[in-house]
């Protein structure tokens, strides 16, 4: 005989909420970096400072890409868990209605 499956809808909701919070955190951090007023002159006027500015720009661009990907992944995970929860809830409700419960 198979084991009964237990699905904790509240836990799935909390997990979805947490995933969305993490996604929002990635987005908020990304916004802070985009809004930072850092220009090439922020590193000084020496030629070596220009190299630092180029390195900063490349690493910031890479970091912004990673933050965008993280935001997308965690936001999508939150939506997927909500959809999964809703699917389980719909099946459970349909079964209950079918058997008069």
C-alpha positions in Angstrom: 0.0 0.0 0.0 1.3 3.5 -0.8 2.0 6.1 1.8 -0.5 9.0 2.0 0.7 12.3 0.6 0.4 15.2 3.0 0.7 18.7 1.5 1.0 21.7 3.9 -0.6 24.5 2.0 0.4 27.1 4.6 4.0 26.0 4.4 3.9 26.4 0.7 2.5 29.9 1.0 5.2 30.8 3.5 7.9 29.4 1.3 6.5 31.4 -1.7 6.4 34.6 0.4 10.0 34.0 1.4 11.2 33.4 -2.1 9.5 36.6 -3.2 11.1 38.5 -0.3 14.5 37.3 -1.4 13.8 38.3 -5.0 12.7 41.8 -3.8 16.0 42.0 -1.8 18.0 41.3 -5.0 16.0 44.0 -6.8 16.4 46.5 -4.0 20.2 45.9 -3.9 20.3 46.3 -7.7 18.4 49.6 -7.5 20.9 50.9 -4.9 23.8 50.1 -7.1 22.2 51.7 -10.2 21.3 54.8 -8.2 24.8 55.2 -6.7 26.5 58.3 -8.1 29.8 56.8 -9.1 31.5 58.3 -12.1 35.0 57.9 -13.5 36.1 61.0 -11.6 35.1 59.3 -8.3 38.4 57.4 -8.4 40.6 60.4 -8.8 42.5 62.0 -11.7 45.6 59.8 -11.9 46.0 57.4 -14.8 45.9 54.5 -12.4 42.6 55.8 -11.1 41.2 55.4 -14.6 42.1 51.7 -14.5 40.3 51.4 -11.2 37.2 53.1 -12.7 37.2 50.6 -15.6 37.5 47.6 -13.3 34.7 49.0 -11.0 32.5 49.5 -14.0 33.0 45.9 -15.3 32.5 44.4 -11.9 29.4 46.5 -11.2 27.9 45.5 -14.5 28.6 41.8 -13.8 27.1 42.2 -10.3 24.0 43.9 -11.7 23.5 41.0 -14.1 23.8 38.5 -11.2 21.4 40.5 -9.1 18.9 40.7 -12.0 19.2 36.9 -12.5 18.7 36.3 -8.7 15.7 38.5 -8.6 14.1 36.7 -11.6 14.9 33.2 -10.1 13.5 33.9 -6.7 10.5 35.7 -7.9 9.8 32.9 -10.3 10.2 30.3 -7.5 7.6 32.2 -5.4 5.2 32.2 -8.3 5.8 28.5 -9.0 5.1 27.6 -5.4 1.9 29.6 -5.4 0.8 27.9 -8.5 1.7 24.5 -7.1 -0.2 25.3 -3.8 -3.2 26.4 -5.8 -3.1 23.3 -7.8 -3.1 21.1 -4.7 -5.8 23.2 -3.2 -8.0 22.9 -6.3 -7.6 19.1 -6.5 -8.4 18.8 -2.8 -11.5 21.0 -3.1 -12.7 19.1 -6.2 -12.2 15.8 -4.4 -14.1 17.1 -1.4 -17.0 18.3 -3.5 -17.1 15.1 -5.4 -17.4 13.0 -2.3 -19.7 15.3 -0.5 -17.2 16.6 2.0 
